Amino acid sequence: MKGTDKQNAVLEPEIAPPVPLGSYPPSDVTFLLKDLSSEALELGTAEREKAIQSGVSYSEMLPVEYQPTEQYIGLFRETLQESAAKVALAVAVVSERIVARRGTEGTVLVSLARAGTPVGVLIRRYIAETYGAELPHYSVSIIRGKGLDMNAIRYILQQHGTDANLQFVDGWTGKGAITRVLKDSCIAFYNRYGIRLSDDLAVLADPGHCSGTFGTREDYLIPSACLNSTVSGLLSRTVQRSDLTGPEDFHGAKFYKEWLEYDYSNVFIDAVTPYFSSVRESAAAVAGEMEASPPEVSWRGMSDIRTLQEHFGIDNINLIKPGVGETTRVLLRRVPWKIIVDTKDNPNLRHILLLAEERNVPVEEYPGLAYSCCGIIKPLKGGESE
């Protein structure tokens, strides 16, 4: 098959348009996900943990969504108020870098659901406000062990042309597993369709030192990491299971419409965007320095994880989840064994300490890591992990 024929295979057959999903305004993001709202996919934490560690893909079931206490919501609101300007600066820096590298003509933002979606919305808003360019923004599924949703990418290219400039976006890096999955998926897409996608992953925070396009490398609390669906457009984690998603379908997700009154997705966005104008000048300066002298992608975080793995005798490295965002996920939807922090006095970790206290999870100090904290999942007998 010649290259041209391969590229034609991207365009035919046409992928059916997505159904409207999520609580963001349609202009902010289009979710390329199949609606699985009517399916009973949630499993209790212990049952789900056992399944994951026995080899079942985390994408074939969903955790029961954490319903935050009033104290926790209060902490989210307080954190959001305190960090909104800081988040805006990181958004502005990574946005300026995207524009410097790609321009705005033909650029399409492709966020990785869920954590990437709020960041993609903020980047789109910043570029629109600063450069007057309304970039298309889609949110798609990527799953460790299964890869990027190829149908979603085909749909984007059908809408914007096979020469569209796709910029992938995520919230933060942990060990860099999704970075690797994205790279492998882009290679697979090229081998299948003859179209080369950029595997550059733009993130708000890169404490793992595994991304070249980021706003900051500080491991701090991005408020959108505090909550699950209620800060990500009311969408569940993405699901890919052969009995639910066919060969021409997008990967799936549930839309929790019943939680609209508890939704903070747009509260988060609306708290950050007012700071864009005040951080623009400093962001442009920081981004300019980064472009002139690109930061090293050293994968330092993975080295630290190996150290923790040896120190605590953890056979499966997938049971160690580094960084504030990943540690939050461990506490919200896994079975934690212990939480490792650089210091319990770190102000970025107040919600981590609160969640650990609610769940009676021990917290240990281990200074000197690239990350502010790491969550360690309780090992069961054998198996893999999410």
C-alpha positions as CSV (number, residue, x, y, z in Angstrom):
1,M,0.0,0.0,0.0
2,K,1.4,3.3,-1.0
3,G,1.6,6.3,1.3
4,T,-1.2,8.1,-0.4
5,D,-3.4,5.0,-0.1
6,K,-2.6,4.8,3.6
7,Q,-3.5,8.4,4.1
8,N,-6.8,7.8,2.3
9,A,-7.5,5.1,4.8
10,V,-7.6,7.8,7.5
11,L,-10.4,9.5,5.6
12,E,-12.5,6.5,4.8
13,P,-14.9,5.4,6.1
14,E,-16.0,8.6,7.8
15,I,-16.2,8.4,11.6
16,A,-19.7,9.3,12.9
17,P,-19.8,12.6,14.7
18,P,-19.6,12.6,18.5
19,V,-22.7,13.0,20.7
20,P,-22.5,16.1,23.0
21,L,-21.0,15.3,26.3
22,G,-19.7,17.1,29.4
23,S,-20.5,20.3,31.3
24,Y,-18.1,22.7,29.5
25,P,-19.5,25.1,26.9
26,P,-19.3,23.4,23.5
27,S,-16.9,26.1,22.3
28,D,-14.3,25.0,24.9
29,V,-14.0,21.3,24.0
30,T,-15.5,18.5,22.0
31,F,-15.3,15.1,23.7
32,L,-14.6,12.3,21.2
33,L,-16.0,9.6,23.5
34,K,-18.8,7.2,23.2
35,D,-21.6,7.8,25.8
36,L,-21.7,4.8,28.2
37,S,-23.8,6.5,30.8
38,S,-26.4,3.7,30.9
39,E,-23.8,1.0,31.6
40,A,-23.1,-0.3,35.2
41,L,-19.3,-0.1,35.1
42,E,-18.4,0.9,38.7
43,L,-16.8,-1.6,41.0
44,G,-15.9,-1.1,44.7
45,T,-12.3,-0.1,45.4
46,A,-11.2,-3.5,46.8
47,E,-12.8,-5.5,44.0
48,R,-11.4,-3.2,41.4
49,E,-7.9,-3.3,42.9
50,K,-8.0,-7.1,42.9
51,A,-9.0,-7.2,39.3
52,I,-6.3,-4.7,38.2
53,Q,-3.6,-6.5,40.0
54,S,-4.7,-9.8,38.6
55,G,-4.2,-8.4,35.1
56,V,-7.5,-6.9,34.0
57,S,-7.1,-3.5,32.3
58,Y,-8.1,-0.6,34.4
59,S,-10.0,0.6,31.3
60,E,-12.6,-2.2,31.5
61,M,-14.2,-0.9,34.7
62,L,-14.7,2.3,36.6
63,P,-14.0,3.3,40.2
64,V,-16.9,4.5,42.4
65,E,-16.5,8.3,42.2
66,Y,-15.4,9.9,45.4
67,Q,-18.0,12.1,46.9
68,P,-16.0,14.8,48.8
69,T,-16.8,16.0,52.3
70,E,-17.7,19.6,53.0
71,Q,-14.2,19.9,54.6
72,Y,-12.6,18.7,51.4
73,I,-14.6,21.0,49.2
74,G,-13.7,23.8,51.4
75,L,-10.0,22.9,51.0
76,F,-10.5,22.7,47.2
77,R,-12.0,26.2,47.1
78,E,-9.3,27.6,49.4
79,T,-6.5,26.0,47.3
80,L,-8.1,27.3,44.1
81,Q,-8.2,30.8,45.5
82,E,-4.6,30.6,46.6
83,S,-3.1,29.0,43.5
84,A,-5.2,30.4,40.6
85,A,-2.6,33.0,39.7
86,K,0.2,30.3,39.8
87,V,-1.8,28.0,37.6
88,A,-2.5,30.8,35.2
89,L,1.2,31.5,34.9
90,A,1.9,27.9,34.1
91,V,-0.9,27.8,31.5
92,A,0.4,31.0,30.0
93,V,4.0,29.7,29.8
94,V,3.0,26.4,28.1
95,S,0.6,28.3,25.8
96,E,3.3,30.7,24.7
97,R,5.6,27.8,24.0
98,I,3.0,26.0,21.9
99,V,2.4,29.2,19.8
100,A,6.2,29.8,19.5
101,R,6.7,26.3,18.1
102,R,3.5,25.8,16.1
103,G,1.9,29.1,15.5
104,T,-1.9,29.2,15.5
105,E,-2.8,28.4,11.8
106,G,-3.8,24.7,11.5
107,T,-3.0,23.9,15.1
108,V,-5.5,21.7,16.9
109,L,-5.4,21.0,20.7
110,V,-5.9,17.4,21.6
111,S,-6.2,16.9,25.4
112,L,-6.0,13.5,27.0
113,A,-9.1,12.7,29.0
114,R,-9.6,13.3,31.9
115,A,-6.7,15.2,33.5
116,G,-5.7,16.9,30.3
117,T,-9.2,18.3,29.6
118,P,-9.3,21.3,32.0
119,V,-5.7,22.2,31.0
120,G,-6.7,22.1,27.3
121,V,-9.6,24.3,28.0
122,L,-7.4,26.8,29.8
123,I,-4.7,26.8,27.0
124,R,-7.4,27.3,24.4
125,R,-8.8,30.3,26.4
126,Y,-5.4,31.8,26.9
127,I,-4.5,31.6,23.2
128,A,-7.9,33.0,22.2
129,E,-7.5,35.9,24.6
130,T,-3.8,36.7,23.7
131,Y,-3.7,35.9,20.0
132,G,-7.3,36.1,18.9
133,A,-7.1,32.6,17.6
134,E,-10.0,30.2,18.4
135,L,-8.1,26.8,18.2
136,P,-10.2,23.7,17.9
137,H,-9.9,21.6,21.0
138,Y,-10.8,17.9,21.3
139,S,-10.5,15.6,24.3
140,V,-9.6,11.9,23.5
141,S,-8.9,8.7,25.3
142,I,-5.4,7.2,25.8
143,I,-5.0,4.0,27.8
144,R,-1.9,2.3,29.1
145,G,-1.7,-1.1,27.4
146,K,-4.1,-0.1,24.7
147,G,-2.8,3.2,23.3
148,L,-4.4,6.3,21.9
149,D,-7.9,6.2,20.4
150,M,-7.1,5.9,16.7
151,N,-10.7,6.5,15.7
152,A,-10.7,9.8,17.5
153,I,-7.5,10.9,15.8
154,R,-8.9,9.8,12.4
155,Y,-12.0,11.9,13.1
156,I,-9.9,15.0,13.9
157,L,-8.0,14.6,10.7
158,Q,-11.2,14.1,8.7
159,Q,-12.4,17.4,10.1
160,H,-9.2,19.4,9.8
161,G,-7.2,17.7,7.1
162,T,-4.4,15.2,7.2
163,D,-1.8,18.0,7.6
164,A,-3.4,19.4,10.7
165,N,-0.9,20.2,13.4
166,L,-2.0,18.3,16.5
167,Q,-0.8,19.4,19.9
168,F,-1.4,16.8,22.6
169,V,-2.1,18.1,26.1
170,D,-2.2,16.5,29.6
171,G,-2.3,17.8,33.1
172,W,1.0,16.6,34.6
173,T,3.6,13.9,34.4
174,G,4.2,11.1,36.9
175,K,6.6,8.4,35.9
176,G,6.0,9.3,32.2
177,A,4.0,6.2,31.3
178,I,1.5,8.1,29.2
179,T,4.3,10.0,27.5
180,R,5.6,6.6,26.4
181,V,2.2,5.3,25.4
182,L,1.7,8.5,23.2
183,K,5.1,8.0,21.5
184,D,4.3,4.4,20.7
185,S,0.8,5.3,19.5
186,C,2.2,7.9,17.1
187,I,4.6,5.4,15.7
188,A,1.7,2.9,15.3
189,F,-0.4,5.6,13.6
190,Y,2.4,6.3,11.1
191,N,3.0,2.7,10.3
192,R,-0.7,2.1,9.7
193,Y,-1.7,5.4,7.9
194,G,1.5,7.0,6.8
195,I,0.8,10.2,8.7
196,R,3.4,11.4,11.1
197,L,1.9,13.0,14.3
198,S,4.0,15.0,16.7
199,D,4.3,13.1,20.0
200,D,5.1,16.2,21.9
201,L,3.0,16.2,25.1
202,A,2.4,19.7,26.6
203,V,1.7,19.6,30.3
204,L,1.1,22.1,33.0
205,A,3.5,20.5,35.5
206,D,6.4,18.1,34.7
207,P,7.9,17.0,38.0
208,G,9.1,13.8,36.4
209,H,11.3,15.7,33.9
210,C,10.0,13.6,31.0
211,S,8.3,16.3,28.9
212,G,9.9,19.1,26.8
213,T,6.9,21.3,26.8
214,F,5.6,22.3,30.2
215,G,4.6,25.3,32.3
216,T,6.6,24.4,35.4
217,R,8.5,21.5,36.9
218,E,7.4,22.2,40.5
219,D,5.3,19.4,42.0
220,Y,2.5,21.5,43.4
221,L,-1.2,21.1,43.7
222,I,-3.1,21.8,40.5
223,P,-6.6,22.2,42.0
224,S,-8.1,20.1,39.2
225,A,-6.3,17.2,40.6
226,C,-8.3,17.4,43.9
227,L,-11.5,16.1,42.3
228,N,-12.5,13.6,39.7
229,S,-15.4,14.0,37.3
230,T,-16.7,17.1,39.1
231,V,-13.7,19.2,37.8
232,S,-13.3,17.5,34.5
233,G,-16.7,18.2,32.8
234,L,-18.5,15.4,34.7
235,L,-16.9,12.7,32.6
236,S,-15.7,9.4,34.0
237,R,-12.4,7.8,33.3
238,T,-12.3,6.5,29.7
239,V,-13.4,2.9,29.0
240,Q,-12.3,0.5,26.3
241,R,-14.0,-2.9,26.2
242,S,-14.8,-4.9,23.1
243,D,-18.4,-5.6,24.2
244,L,-19.1,-1.8,24.7
245,T,-16.9,-0.1,22.0
246,G,-16.8,-1.5,18.5
247,P,-14.1,-1.2,15.9
248,E,-15.5,2.1,14.5
249,D,-16.4,3.6,17.9
250,F,-14.6,6.0,20.0
251,H,-13.4,4.8,23.4
252,G,-16.2,5.3,25.9
253,A,-17.0,7.3,29.1
254,K,-19.9,8.0,31.4
255,F,-21.4,11.5,31.7
256,Y,-22.6,12.0,35.3
257,K,-25.4,14.5,34.6
258,E,-26.9,13.8,38.0
259,W,-24.0,15.6,39.6
260,L,-24.5,18.9,37.8
261,E,-25.2,20.8,41.1
262,Y,-21.8,19.5,42.5
263,D,-19.8,20.4,39.3
264,Y,-16.8,22.6,39.8
265,S,-15.4,22.2,36.2
266,N,-16.3,25.8,35.1
267,V,-15.6,27.2,38.6
268,F,-12.0,26.0,38.2
269,I,-11.7,27.6,34.7
270,D,-13.4,30.8,35.7
271,A,-11.1,31.2,38.7
272,V,-7.9,30.9,36.6
273,T,-8.7,32.9,33.4
274,P,-8.9,36.4,35.0
275,Y,-5.2,36.2,35.8
276,F,-4.1,35.7,32.2
277,S,-3.6,39.4,31.4
278,S,-1.5,40.0,34.5
279,V,0.9,37.0,33.9
280,R,1.2,37.4,30.1
281,E,4.4,39.5,30.2
282,S,6.3,37.3,32.6
283,A,5.1,34.1,30.9
284,A,6.3,35.3,27.6
285,A,9.7,36.0,29.1
286,V,9.9,32.5,30.8
287,A,8.8,30.8,27.6
288,G,11.3,32.7,25.5
289,E,14.1,31.6,27.8
290,M,13.0,28.0,27.5
291,E,12.8,28.2,23.8
292,A,16.3,29.7,23.6
293,S,17.7,27.1,25.9
294,P,15.4,24.0,26.0
295,P,15.2,22.3,29.4
296,E,16.7,18.8,29.5
297,V,14.4,15.8,29.5
298,S,16.3,13.7,32.0
299,W,13.6,11.4,33.3
300,R,15.0,12.2,36.8
301,G,11.7,11.2,38.4
302,M,12.0,7.6,37.2
303,S,15.4,7.3,38.9
304,D,13.8,8.5,42.2
305,I,11.0,5.9,41.8
306,R,13.6,3.1,41.4
307,T,15.1,4.3,44.6
308,L,11.7,4.1,46.4
309,Q,11.0,0.7,44.8
310,E,14.2,-0.7,46.3
311,H,13.8,1.1,49.7
312,F,10.3,-0.3,50.3
313,G,10.8,-3.6,48.5
314,I,8.1,-3.1,45.9
315,D,8.2,-5.7,43.1
316,N,5.9,-3.9,40.7
317,I,6.9,-0.4,39.9
318,N,3.3,0.3,38.7
319,L,2.3,0.3,42.4
320,I,4.3,3.5,43.0
321,K,2.4,6.7,41.8
322,P,4.6,9.8,42.0
323,G,3.5,13.4,42.2
324,V,0.7,15.4,43.8
325,G,-1.8,14.5,41.1
326,E,-1.1,10.8,41.0
327,T,-1.0,10.5,44.8
328,T,-4.4,12.2,44.9
329,R,-5.7,9.5,42.5
330,V,-4.3,6.7,44.6
331,L,-6.2,8.1,47.6
332,L,-9.4,8.7,45.7
333,R,-9.8,5.4,43.9
334,R,-7.2,2.8,44.8
335,V,-6.2,0.8,47.9
336,P,-3.3,2.8,49.3
337,W,-0.6,1.2,51.4
338,K,1.3,4.4,52.4
339,I,1.9,7.9,51.3
340,I,5.5,9.2,51.0
341,V,6.0,13.0,51.3
342,D,9.1,15.2,51.2
343,T,7.9,17.0,54.4
344,K,4.5,17.1,56.1
345,D,4.9,20.9,56.3
346,N,4.6,21.2,52.5
347,P,1.6,23.5,51.9
348,N,0.9,21.7,48.6
349,L,0.0,18.6,50.5
350,R,-2.8,19.7,52.8
351,H,-5.5,17.8,50.7
352,I,-3.2,14.7,50.6
353,L,-2.9,14.7,54.4
354,L,-6.6,15.2,54.8
355,L,-7.5,12.3,52.5
356,A,-4.9,10.1,54.2
357,E,-6.4,10.9,57.5
358,E,-9.9,10.1,56.3
359,R,-8.7,6.7,55.1
360,N,-6.3,5.9,57.9
361,V,-3.4,5.7,55.5
362,P,0.1,6.2,57.1
363,V,2.2,9.1,55.9
364,E,6.0,8.9,55.9
365,E,8.6,11.6,55.2
366,Y,11.3,10.8,52.6
367,P,13.1,14.1,51.6
368,G,15.1,14.7,48.5
369,L,12.9,13.4,45.8
370,A,11.9,15.1,42.6
371,Y,8.3,14.9,43.7
372,S,6.5,16.4,46.7
373,C,4.9,13.1,47.4
374,C,4.2,9.6,46.1
375,G,1.4,7.2,46.7
376,I,2.1,3.5,47.1
377,I,-0.7,1.1,46.4
378,K,-1.1,-1.9,48.6
379,P,0.5,-4.9,46.8
380,L,-1.7,-7.9,46.4
381,K,-0.5,-11.3,45.1
382,G,1.1,-10.9,41.7
383,G,-0.5,-9.1,38.8
384,E,-0.1,-5.7,37.2
385,S,-1.5,-2.3,38.0
386,E,-3.0,0.7,36.5
